[in-house]
């Protein structure tokens, strides 16, 4: 089973969310940090994919986010 999320699936997940909210990546449950999303690029051809570049770190992931993700004790 693939762990890839498609663009269609990501759009579907975000449909009910306020479009003016900032988007961050939650990275690494053992060292839970918040990362900003930078550029999005599309690569075509045999290994087609969309890549979201990381654009710096915001700090520690808030406890309520870790709880929603089931990452560590809160």
N, CA, C and O atoms as a Maestro MAE file, in Angstrom:
{
 s_m_m2io_version
 :::
 2.0.0
}

f_m_ct {
 s_m_title
 :::
 protein
 m_atom[296] {
  # First column is atom index #
  i_m_mmod_type
  r_m_x_coord
  r_m_y_coord
  r_m_z_coord
  i_m_residue_number
  s_m_chain_name
  s_m_pdb_residue_name
  s_m_pdb_atom_name
  i_m_atomic_number
  :::
  1 25 0.839 -1.186 0.000 1 A "UNK " " N  " 7
  2 3 0.000 0.000 0.000 1 A "UNK " " CA " 6
  3 2 0.884 1.249 0.000 1 A "UNK " " C  " 6
  4 15 1.842 1.333 0.769 1 A "UNK " " O  " 8
  5 25 0.569 2.199 -0.845 2 A "UNK " " N  " 7
  6 3 1.349 3.423 -0.977 2 A "UNK " " CA " 6
  7 2 1.057 4.386 0.169 2 A "UNK " " C  " 6
  8 15 -0.074 4.494 0.643 2 A "UNK " " O  " 8
  9 25 2.094 5.072 0.594 3 A "UNK " " N  " 7
  10 3 1.930 6.114 1.612 3 A "UNK " " CA " 6
  11 2 1.827 7.494 0.979 3 A "UNK " " C  " 6
  12 15 1.722 8.499 1.682 3 A "UNK " " O  " 8
  13 25 1.857 7.539 -0.343 4 A "UNK " " N  " 7
  14 3 1.774 8.816 -1.047 4 A "UNK " " CA " 6
  15 2 0.385 9.427 -0.901 4 A "UNK " " C  " 6
  16 15 -0.627 8.729 -0.970 4 A "UNK " " O  " 8
  17 25 0.354 10.734 -0.698 5 A "UNK " " N  " 7
  18 3 -0.883 11.500 -0.716 5 A "UNK " " CA " 6
  19 2 -0.909 12.221 -2.048 5 A "UNK " " C  " 6
  20 15 0.064 12.877 -2.420 5 A "UNK " " O  " 8
  21 25 -2.006 12.106 -2.766 6 A "UNK " " N  " 7
  22 3 -2.110 12.786 -4.061 6 A "UNK " " CA " 6
  23 2 -2.549 14.241 -3.860 6 A "UNK " " C  " 6
  24 15 -3.063 14.610 -2.804 6 A "UNK " " O  " 8
  25 25 -2.338 15.042 -4.880 7 A "UNK " " N  " 7
  26 3 -2.802 16.425 -4.843 7 A "UNK " " CA " 6
  27 2 -4.313 16.438 -4.624 7 A "UNK " " C  " 6
  28 15 -4.815 17.253 -3.850 7 A "UNK " " O  " 8
  29 25 -5.045 15.547 -5.294 8 A "UNK " " N  " 7
  30 3 -6.505 15.466 -5.136 8 A "UNK " " CA " 6
  31 2 -6.875 15.184 -3.676 8 A "UNK " " C  " 6
  32 15 -7.782 15.817 -3.136 8 A "UNK " " O  " 8
  33 25 -6.179 14.240 -3.036 9 A "UNK " " N  " 7
  34 3 -6.472 13.917 -1.640 9 A "UNK " " CA " 6
  35 2 -6.166 15.095 -0.716 9 A "UNK " " C  " 6
  36 15 -6.919 15.365 0.219 9 A "UNK " " O  " 8
  37 25 -5.067 15.793 -0.976 10 A "UNK " " N  " 7
  38 3 -4.710 16.941 -0.161 10 A "UNK " " CA " 6
  39 2 -5.737 18.061 -0.310 10 A "UNK " " C  " 6
  40 15 -6.147 18.660 0.683 10 A "UNK " " O  " 8
  41 25 -6.149 18.343 -1.528 11 A "UNK " " N  " 7
  42 3 -7.185 19.357 -1.764 11 A "UNK " " CA " 6
  43 2 -8.475 18.972 -1.047 11 A "UNK " " C  " 6
  44 15 -9.124 19.820 -0.433 11 A "UNK " " O  " 8
  45 25 -8.849 17.692 -1.124 12 A "UNK " " N  " 7
  46 3 -10.065 17.209 -0.453 12 A "UNK " " CA " 6
  47 2 -9.969 17.433 1.065 12 A "UNK " " C  " 6
  48 15 -10.930 17.877 1.693 12 A "UNK " " O  " 8
  49 25 -8.801 17.122 1.646 13 A "UNK " " N  " 7
  50 3 -8.619 17.295 3.088 13 A "UNK " " CA " 6
  51 2 -8.709 18.759 3.502 13 A "UNK " " C  " 6
  52 15 -9.122 19.066 4.620 13 A "UNK " " O  " 8
  53 25 -8.324 19.661 2.606 14 A "UNK " " N  " 7
  54 3 -8.285 21.083 2.945 14 A "UNK " " CA " 6
  55 2 -9.553 21.845 2.562 14 A "UNK " " C  " 6
  56 15 -9.658 23.032 2.868 14 A "UNK " " O  " 8
  57 25 -10.510 21.205 1.907 15 A "UNK " " N  " 7
  58 3 -11.700 21.901 1.411 15 A "UNK " " CA " 6
  59 2 -12.482 22.633 2.494 15 A "UNK " " C  " 6
  60 15 -12.993 23.725 2.247 15 A "UNK " " O  " 8
  61 25 -12.585 22.065 3.670 16 A "UNK " " N  " 7
  62 3 -13.385 22.685 4.723 16 A "UNK " " CA " 6
  63 2 -12.614 23.627 5.622 16 A "UNK " " C  " 6
  64 15 -13.143 24.086 6.634 16 A "UNK " " O  " 8
  65 25 -11.372 23.925 5.273 17 A "UNK " " N  " 7
  66 3 -10.513 24.750 6.111 17 A "UNK " " CA " 6
  67 2 -10.513 26.189 5.609 17 A "UNK " " C  " 6
  68 15 -10.590 26.436 4.406 17 A "UNK " " O  " 8
  69 25 -10.428 27.133 6.537 18 A "UNK " " N  " 7
  70 3 -10.349 28.557 6.192 18 A "UNK " " CA " 6
  71 2 -9.160 28.764 5.246 18 A "UNK " " C  " 6
  72 15 -8.023 28.489 5.626 18 A "UNK " " O  " 8
  73 25 -9.405 29.247 4.017 19 A "UNK " " N  " 7
  74 3 -8.322 29.376 3.034 19 A "UNK " " CA " 6
  75 2 -7.303 30.463 3.373 19 A "UNK " " C  " 6
  76 15 -6.262 30.546 2.721 19 A "UNK " " O  " 8
  77 25 -7.579 31.297 4.377 20 A "UNK " " N  " 7
  78 3 -6.644 32.348 4.755 20 A "UNK " " CA " 6
  79 2 -5.718 31.949 5.911 20 A "UNK " " C  " 6
  80 15 -4.868 32.737 6.324 20 A "UNK " " O  " 8
  81 25 -5.881 30.729 6.430 21 A "UNK " " N  " 7
  82 3 -5.009 30.262 7.512 21 A "UNK " " CA " 6
  83 2 -3.619 29.932 6.978 21 A "UNK " " C  " 6
  84 15 -3.486 29.479 5.842 21 A "UNK " " O  " 8
  85 25 -2.573 30.156 7.792 22 A "UNK " " N  " 7
  86 3 -1.242 29.735 7.367 22 A "UNK " " CA " 6
  87 2 -1.140 28.206 7.408 22 A "UNK " " C  " 6
  88 15 -1.857 27.550 8.164 22 A "UNK " " O  " 8
  89 25 -0.256 27.655 6.600 23 A "UNK " " N  " 7
  90 3 -0.039 26.203 6.555 23 A "UNK " " CA " 6
  91 2 1.371 25.909 7.045 23 A "UNK " " C  " 6
  92 15 2.333 26.542 6.608 23 A "UNK " " O  " 8
  93 25 1.490 24.944 7.955 24 A "UNK " " N  " 7
  94 3 2.791 24.518 8.461 24 A "UNK " " CA " 6
  95 2 2.890 23.003 8.351 24 A "UNK " " C  " 6
  96 15 1.880 22.302 8.273 24 A "UNK " " O  " 8
  97 25 4.115 22.515 8.345 25 A "UNK " " N  " 7
  98 3 4.361 21.081 8.389 25 A "UNK " " CA " 6
  99 2 4.727 20.691 9.812 25 A "UNK " " C  " 6
  100 15 5.556 21.345 10.446 25 A "UNK " " O  " 8
  101 25 4.117 19.638 10.309 26 A "UNK " " N  " 7
  102 3 4.498 19.070 11.601 26 A "UNK " " CA " 6
  103 2 5.500 17.953 11.293 26 A "UNK " " C  " 6
  104 15 5.180 16.999 10.583 26 A "UNK " " O  " 8
  105 25 6.701 18.081 11.829 27 A "UNK " " N  " 7
  106 3 7.788 17.180 11.470 27 A "UNK " " CA " 6
  107 2 8.269 16.401 12.694 27 A "UNK " " C  " 6
  108 15 8.430 16.969 13.774 27 A "UNK " " O  " 8
  109 25 8.494 15.107 12.522 28 A "UNK " " N  " 7
  110 3 9.212 14.246 13.460 28 A "UNK " " CA " 6
  111 2 8.591 14.172 14.857 28 A "UNK " " C  " 6
  112 15 8.807 15.068 15.673 28 A "UNK " " O  " 8
  113 25 7.831 13.126 15.140 29 A "UNK " " N  " 7
  114 3 7.202 12.991 16.445 29 A "UNK " " CA " 6
  115 2 8.196 12.931 17.612 29 A "UNK " " C  " 6
  116 15 7.834 13.265 18.741 29 A "UNK " " O  " 8
  117 25 9.436 12.513 17.360 30 A "UNK " " N  " 7
  118 3 10.432 12.455 18.434 30 A "UNK " " CA " 6
  119 2 11.046 13.820 18.743 30 A "UNK " " C  " 6
  120 15 11.606 14.011 19.822 30 A "UNK " " O  " 8
  121 25 10.950 14.749 17.832 31 A "UNK " " N  " 7
  122 3 11.447 16.121 18.002 31 A "UNK " " CA " 6
  123 2 10.441 17.031 17.302 31 A "UNK " " C  " 6
  124 15 10.749 17.614 16.263 31 A "UNK " " O  " 8
  125 25 9.219 17.156 17.876 32 A "UNK " " N  " 7
  126 3 8.104 17.795 17.171 32 A "UNK " " CA " 6
  127 2 8.310 19.289 16.942 32 A "UNK " " C  " 6
  128 15 8.249 20.093 17.872 32 A "UNK " " O  " 8
  129 25 8.549 19.632 15.710 33 A "UNK " " N  " 7
  130 3 8.795 21.012 15.324 33 A "UNK " " CA " 6
  131 2 7.790 21.456 14.264 33 A "UNK " " C  " 6
  132 15 7.183 20.634 13.578 33 A "UNK " " O  " 8
  133 25 7.631 22.763 14.149 34 A "UNK " " N  " 7
  134 3 6.769 23.378 13.146 34 A "UNK " " CA " 6
  135 2 7.674 23.955 12.061 34 A "UNK " " C  " 6
  136 15 8.615 24.691 12.359 34 A "UNK " " O  " 8
  137 25 7.389 23.622 10.804 35 A "UNK " " N  " 7
  138 3 8.167 24.131 9.688 35 A "UNK " " CA " 6
  139 2 7.258 24.871 8.725 35 A "UNK " " C  " 6
  140 15 6.135 24.443 8.461 35 A "UNK " " O  " 8
  141 25 7.752 25.986 8.199 36 A "UNK " " N  " 7
  142 3 7.010 26.748 7.196 36 A "UNK " " CA " 6
  143 2 7.136 26.059 5.839 36 A "UNK " " C  " 6
  144 15 8.149 25.423 5.549 36 A "UNK " " O  " 8
  145 25 6.110 26.188 5.023 37 A "UNK " " N  " 7
  146 3 6.131 25.651 3.665 37 A "UNK " " CA " 6
  147 2 6.587 26.756 2.725 37 A "UNK " " C  " 6
  148 15 6.102 27.886 2.787 37 A "UNK " " O  " 8
  149 25 7.514 26.414 1.866 38 A "UNK " " N  " 7
  150 3 8.012 27.366 0.880 38 A "UNK " " CA " 6
  151 2 7.375 27.117 -0.471 38 A "UNK " " C  " 6
  152 15 6.158 26.971 -0.578 38 A "UNK " " O  " 8
  153 25 8.198 27.071 -1.493 39 A "UNK " " N  " 7
  154 3 7.712 26.899 -2.856 39 A "UNK " " CA " 6
  155 2 7.153 25.503 -3.091 39 A "UNK " " C  " 6
  156 15 7.570 24.530 -2.463 39 A "UNK " " O  " 8
  157 25 6.215 25.432 -3.994 40 A "UNK " " N  " 7
  158 3 5.677 24.158 -4.483 40 A "UNK " " CA " 6
  159 2 6.125 24.026 -5.933 40 A "UNK " " C  " 6
  160 15 5.931 24.937 -6.738 40 A "UNK " " O  " 8
  161 25 6.723 22.886 -6.257 41 A "UNK " " N  " 7
  162 3 7.149 22.659 -7.637 41 A "UNK " " CA " 6
  163 2 6.604 21.323 -8.122 41 A "UNK " " C  " 6
  164 15 6.435 20.383 -7.345 41 A "UNK " " O  " 8
  165 25 6.337 21.260 -9.404 42 A "UNK " " N  " 7
  166 3 5.845 20.030 -10.030 42 A "UNK " " CA " 6
  167 2 6.934 19.482 -10.950 42 A "UNK " " C  " 6
  168 15 7.480 20.202 -11.785 42 A "UNK " " O  " 8
  169 25 7.232 18.220 -10.786 43 A "UNK " " N  " 7
  170 3 8.180 17.526 -11.650 43 A "UNK " " CA " 6
  171 2 7.369 16.574 -12.525 43 A "UNK " " C  " 6
  172 15 6.554 15.803 -12.018 43 A "UNK " " O  " 8
  173 25 7.587 16.627 -13.814 44 A "UNK " " N  " 7
  174 3 6.865 15.752 -14.737 44 A "UNK " " CA " 6
  175 2 7.809 14.705 -15.305 44 A "UNK " " C  " 6
  176 15 9.029 14.839 -15.218 44 A "UNK " " O  " 8
  177 25 7.244 13.684 -15.872 45 A "UNK " " N  " 7
  178 3 8.045 12.610 -16.454 45 A "UNK " " CA " 6
  179 2 7.844 11.323 -15.684 45 A "UNK " " C  " 6
  180 15 6.805 11.121 -15.055 45 A "UNK " " O  " 8
  181 25 8.834 10.455 -15.734 46 A "UNK " " N  " 7
  182 3 8.724 9.130 -15.119 46 A "UNK " " CA " 6
  183 2 8.491 9.193 -13.606 46 A "UNK " " C  " 6
  184 15 7.741 8.378 -13.069 46 A "UNK " " O  " 8
  185 25 9.115 10.138 -12.920 47 A "UNK " " N  " 7
  186 3 8.971 10.275 -11.464 47 A "UNK " " CA " 6
  187 2 8.158 11.516 -11.109 47 A "UNK " " C  " 6
  188 15 8.542 12.285 -10.228 47 A "UNK " " O  " 8
  189 25 7.042 11.706 -11.794 48 A "UNK " " N  " 7
  190 3 6.204 12.895 -11.580 48 A "UNK " " CA " 6
  191 2 5.768 13.005 -10.127 48 A "UNK " " C  " 6
  192 15 5.391 12.019 -9.494 48 A "UNK " " O  " 8
  193 25 5.828 14.223 -9.619 49 A "UNK " " N  " 7
  194 3 5.413 14.487 -8.240 49 A "UNK " " CA " 6
  195 2 5.362 15.982 -8.027 49 A "UNK " " C  " 6
  196 15 5.901 16.758 -8.817 49 A "UNK " " O  " 8
  197 25 4.709 16.377 -6.952 50 A "UNK " " N  " 7
  198 3 4.730 17.758 -6.492 50 A "UNK " " CA " 6
  199 2 5.568 17.776 -5.222 50 A "UNK " " C  " 6
  200 15 5.386 16.938 -4.338 50 A "UNK " " O  " 8
  201 25 6.481 18.728 -5.135 51 A "UNK " " N  " 7
  202 3 7.339 18.868 -3.964 51 A "UNK " " CA " 6
  203 2 7.054 20.195 -3.284 51 A "UNK " " C  " 6
  204 15 6.983 21.236 -3.937 51 A "UNK " " O  " 8
  205 25 6.891 20.152 -1.967 52 A "UNK " " N  " 7
  206 3 6.714 21.349 -1.164 52 A "UNK " " CA " 6
  207 2 8.028 21.583 -0.429 52 A "UNK " " C  " 6
  208 15 8.465 20.741 0.356 52 A "UNK " " O  " 8
  209 25 8.648 22.716 -0.682 53 A "UNK " " N  " 7
  210 3 9.926 23.020 -0.043 53 A "UNK " " CA " 6
  211 2 9.704 23.538 1.373 53 A "UNK " " C  " 6
  212 15 8.750 24.273 1.631 53 A "UNK " " O  " 8
  213 25 10.577 23.157 2.273 54 A "UNK " " N  " 7
  214 3 10.575 23.663 3.637 54 A "UNK " " CA " 6
  215 2 11.215 25.045 3.612 54 A "UNK " " C  " 6
  216 15 12.210 25.256 2.918 54 A "UNK " " O  " 8
  217 25 10.651 25.990 4.366 55 A "UNK " " N  " 7
  218 3 11.134 27.361 4.329 55 A "UNK " " CA " 6
  219 2 11.422 27.894 5.729 55 A "UNK " " C  " 6
  220 15 11.058 29.023 6.060 55 A "UNK " " O  " 8
  221 25 12.059 27.096 6.523 56 A "UNK " " N  " 7
  222 3 12.436 27.536 7.865 56 A "UNK " " CA " 6
  223 2 11.578 26.925 8.944 56 A "UNK " " C  " 6
  224 15 10.530 26.334 8.683 56 A "UNK " " O  " 8
  225 25 12.048 27.083 10.154 57 A "UNK " " N  " 7
  226 3 11.409 26.468 11.309 57 A "UNK " " CA " 6
  227 2 10.756 27.545 12.164 57 A "UNK " " C  " 6
  228 15 11.319 28.621 12.362 57 A "UNK " " O  " 8
  229 25 9.567 27.247 12.666 58 A "UNK " " N  " 7
  230 3 8.813 28.180 13.505 58 A "UNK " " CA " 6
  231 2 9.045 27.929 14.991 58 A "UNK " " C  " 6
  232 15 8.910 28.852 15.795 58 A "UNK " " O  " 8
  233 25 9.385 26.719 15.366 59 A "UNK " " N  " 7
  234 3 9.560 26.397 16.781 59 A "UNK " " CA " 6
  235 2 8.933 25.056 17.109 59 A "UNK " " C  " 6
  236 15 8.714 24.217 16.234 59 A "UNK " " O  " 8
  237 25 8.651 24.874 18.380 60 A "UNK " " N  " 7
  238 3 8.114 23.607 18.880 60 A "UNK " " CA " 6
  239 2 6.639 23.475 18.512 60 A "UNK " " C  " 6
  240 15 5.886 24.448 18.570 60 A "UNK " " O  " 8
  241 25 6.237 22.273 18.137 61 A "UNK " " N  " 7
  242 3 4.846 21.987 17.791 61 A "UNK " " CA " 6
  243 2 3.980 22.129 19.044 61 A "UNK " " C  " 6
  244 15 4.315 21.548 20.076 61 A "UNK " " O  " 8
  245 25 2.876 22.882 18.987 62 A "UNK " " N  " 7
  246 3 2.021 23.065 20.160 62 A "UNK " " CA " 6
  247 2 1.468 21.728 20.683 62 A "UNK " " C  " 6
  248 15 1.202 20.815 19.902 62 A "UNK " " O  " 8
  249 25 1.298 21.624 21.999 63 A "UNK " " N  " 7
  250 3 0.804 20.371 22.599 63 A "UNK " " CA " 6
  251 2 -0.511 19.891 22.005 63 A "UNK " " C  " 6
  252 15 -0.699 18.686 21.839 63 A "UNK " " O  " 8
  253 25 -1.435 20.810 21.676 64 A "UNK " " N  " 7
  254 3 -2.726 20.388 21.131 64 A "UNK " " CA " 6
  255 2 -2.572 19.758 19.750 64 A "UNK " " C  " 6
  256 15 -3.359 18.888 19.377 64 A "UNK " " O  " 8
  257 25 -1.573 20.186 18.994 65 A "UNK " " N  " 7
  258 3 -1.310 19.582 17.683 65 A "UNK " " CA " 6
  259 2 -0.716 18.188 17.874 65 A "UNK " " C  " 6
  260 15 -1.115 17.239 17.199 65 A "UNK " " O  " 8
  261 25 0.234 18.071 18.795 66 A "UNK " " N  " 7
  262 3 0.824 16.753 19.078 66 A "UNK " " CA " 6
  263 2 -0.254 15.775 19.547 66 A "UNK " " C  " 6
  264 15 -0.225 14.598 19.189 66 A "UNK " " O  " 8
  265 25 -1.200 16.260 20.344 67 A "UNK " " N  " 7
  266 3 -2.287 15.400 20.826 67 A "UNK " " CA " 6
  267 2 -3.155 14.928 19.655 67 A "UNK " " C  " 6
  268 15 -3.496 13.748 19.579 67 A "UNK " " O  " 8
  269 25 -3.513 15.832 18.750 68 A "UNK " " N  " 7
  270 3 -4.339 15.467 17.582 68 A "UNK " " CA " 6
  271 2 -3.626 14.455 16.689 68 A "UNK " " C  " 6
  272 15 -4.268 13.608 16.069 68 A "UNK " " O  " 8
  273 25 -2.293 14.547 16.625 69 A "UNK " " N  " 7
  274 3 -1.515 13.629 15.799 69 A "UNK " " CA " 6
  275 2 -1.138 12.349 16.529 69 A "UNK " " C  " 6
  276 15 -0.528 11.457 15.939 69 A "UNK " " O  " 8
  277 25 -1.499 12.246 17.820 70 A "UNK " " N  " 7
  278 3 -1.116 11.110 18.669 70 A "UNK " " CA " 6
  279 2 0.410 10.983 18.754 70 A "UNK " " C  " 6
  280 15 0.962 9.884 18.696 70 A "UNK " " O  " 8
  281 25 1.071 12.127 18.891 71 A "UNK " " N  " 7
  282 3 2.520 12.173 19.029 71 A "UNK " " CA " 6
  283 2 2.889 12.489 20.460 71 A "UNK " " C  " 6
  284 15 2.745 13.634 20.887 71 A "UNK " " O  " 8
  285 25 3.350 11.533 21.200 72 A "UNK " " N  " 7
  286 3 3.909 11.701 22.547 72 A "UNK " " CA " 6
  287 2 2.881 12.207 23.557 72 A "UNK " " C  " 6
  288 15 1.727 12.491 23.240 72 A "UNK " " O  " 8
  289 25 3.369 12.298 24.777 73 A "UNK " " N  " 7
  290 3 2.519 12.782 25.880 73 A "UNK " " CA " 6
  291 2 2.343 14.272 25.789 73 A "UNK " " C  " 6
  292 15 3.232 15.002 25.352 73 A "UNK " " O  " 8
  293 25 1.177 14.707 26.213 74 A "UNK " " N  " 7
  294 3 0.878 16.142 26.169 74 A "UNK " " CA " 6
  295 2 0.800 16.670 27.575 74 A "UNK " " C  " 6
  296 15 0.556 17.860 27.775 74 A "UNK " " O  " 8
  :::
 }
 m_bond[295] {
  # First column is bond index #
  i_m_from
  i_m_to
  i_m_order
  :::
  1 1 2 1
  2 2 3 1
  3 3 4 2
  4 3 5 1
  5 5 6 1
  6 6 7 1
  7 7 8 2
  8 7 9 1
  9 9 10 1
  10 10 11 1
  11 11 12 2
  12 11 13 1
  13 13 14 1
  14 14 15 1
  15 15 16 2
  16 15 17 1
  17 17 18 1
  18 18 19 1
  19 19 20 2
  20 19 21 1
  21 21 22 1
  22 22 23 1
  23 23 24 2
  24 23 25 1
  25 25 26 1
  26 26 27 1
  27 27 28 2
  28 27 29 1
  29 29 30 1
  30 30 31 1
  31 31 32 2
  32 31 33 1
  33 33 34 1
  34 34 35 1
  35 35 36 2
  36 35 37 1
  37 37 38 1
  38 38 39 1
  39 39 40 2
  40 39 41 1
  41 41 42 1
  42 42 43 1
  43 43 44 2
  44 43 45 1
  45 45 46 1
  46 46 47 1
  47 47 48 2
  48 47 49 1
  49 49 50 1
  50 50 51 1
  51 51 52 2
  52 51 53 1
  53 53 54 1
  54 54 55 1
  55 55 56 2
  56 55 57 1
  57 57 58 1
  58 58 59 1
  59 59 60 2
  60 59 61 1
  61 61 62 1
  62 62 63 1
  63 63 64 2
  64 63 65 1
  65 65 66 1
  66 66 67 1
  67 67 68 2
  68 67 69 1
  69 69 70 1
  70 70 71 1
  71 71 72 2
  72 71 73 1
  73 73 74 1
  74 74 75 1
  75 75 76 2
  76 75 77 1
  77 77 78 1
  78 78 79 1
  79 79 80 2
  80 79 81 1
  81 81 82 1
  82 82 83 1
  83 83 84 2
  84 83 85 1
  85 85 86 1
  86 86 87 1
  87 87 88 2
  88 87 89 1
  89 89 90 1
  90 90 91 1
  91 91 92 2
  92 91 93 1
  93 93 94 1
  94 94 95 1
  95 95 96 2
  96 95 97 1
  97 97 98 1
  98 98 99 1
  99 99 100 2
  100 99 101 1
  101 101 102 1
  102 102 103 1
  103 103 104 2
  104 103 105 1
  105 105 106 1
  106 106 107 1
  107 107 108 2
  108 107 109 1
  109 109 110 1
  110 110 111 1
  111 111 112 2
  112 111 113 1
  113 113 114 1
  114 114 115 1
  115 115 116 2
  116 115 117 1
  117 117 118 1
  118 118 119 1
  119 119 120 2
  120 119 121 1
  121 121 122 1
  122 122 123 1
  123 123 124 2
  124 123 125 1
  125 125 126 1
  126 126 127 1
  127 127 128 2
  128 127 129 1
  129 129 130 1
  130 130 131 1
  131 131 132 2
  132 131 133 1
  133 133 134 1
  134 134 135 1
  135 135 136 2
  136 135 137 1
  137 137 138 1
  138 138 139 1
  139 139 140 2
  140 139 141 1
  141 141 142 1
  142 142 143 1
  143 143 144 2
  144 143 145 1
  145 145 146 1
  146 146 147 1
  147 147 148 2
  148 147 149 1
  149 149 150 1
  150 150 151 1
  151 151 152 2
  152 151 153 1
  153 153 154 1
  154 154 155 1
  155 155 156 2
  156 155 157 1
  157 157 158 1
  158 158 159 1
  159 159 160 2
  160 159 161 1
  161 161 162 1
  162 162 163 1
  163 163 164 2
  164 163 165 1
  165 165 166 1
  166 166 167 1
  167 167 168 2
  168 167 169 1
  169 169 170 1
  170 170 171 1
  171 171 172 2
  172 171 173 1
  173 173 174 1
  174 174 175 1
  175 175 176 2
  176 175 177 1
  177 177 178 1
  178 178 179 1
  179 179 180 2
  180 179 181 1
  181 181 182 1
  182 182 183 1
  183 183 184 2
  184 183 185 1
  185 185 186 1
  186 186 187 1
  187 187 188 2
  188 187 189 1
  189 189 190 1
  190 190 191 1
  191 191 192 2
  192 191 193 1
  193 193 194 1
  194 194 195 1
  195 195 196 2
  196 195 197 1
  197 197 198 1
  198 198 199 1
  199 199 200 2
  200 199 201 1
  201 201 202 1
  202 202 203 1
  203 203 204 2
  204 203 205 1
  205 205 206 1
  206 206 207 1
  207 207 208 2
  208 207 209 1
  209 209 210 1
  210 210 211 1
  211 211 212 2
  212 211 213 1
  213 213 214 1
  214 214 215 1
  215 215 216 2
  216 215 217 1
  217 217 218 1
  218 218 219 1
  219 219 220 2
  220 219 221 1
  221 221 222 1
  222 222 223 1
  223 223 224 2
  224 223 225 1
  225 225 226 1
  226 226 227 1
  227 227 228 2
  228 227 229 1
  229 229 230 1
  230 230 231 1
  231 231 232 2
  232 231 233 1
  233 233 234 1
  234 234 235 1
  235 235 236 2
  236 235 237 1
  237 237 238 1
  238 238 239 1
  239 239 240 2
  240 239 241 1
  241 241 242 1
  242 242 243 1
  243 243 244 2
  244 243 245 1
  245 245 246 1
  246 246 247 1
  247 247 248 2
  248 247 249 1
  249 249 250 1
  250 250 251 1
  251 251 252 2
  252 251 253 1
  253 253 254 1
  254 254 255 1
  255 255 256 2
  256 255 257 1
  257 257 258 1
  258 258 259 1
  259 259 260 2
  260 259 261 1
  261 261 262 1
  262 262 263 1
  263 263 264 2
  264 263 265 1
  265 265 266 1
  266 266 267 1
  267 267 268 2
  268 267 269 1
  269 269 270 1
  270 270 271 1
  271 271 272 2
  272 271 273 1
  273 273 274 1
  274 274 275 1
  275 275 276 2
  276 275 277 1
  277 277 278 1
  278 278 279 1
  279 279 280 2
  280 279 281 1
  281 281 282 1
  282 282 283 1
  283 283 284 2
  284 283 285 1
  285 285 286 1
  286 286 287 1
  287 287 288 2
  288 287 289 1
  289 289 290 1
  290 290 291 1
  291 291 292 2
  292 291 293 1
  293 293 294 1
  294 294 295 1
  295 295 296 2
  :::
 }
}
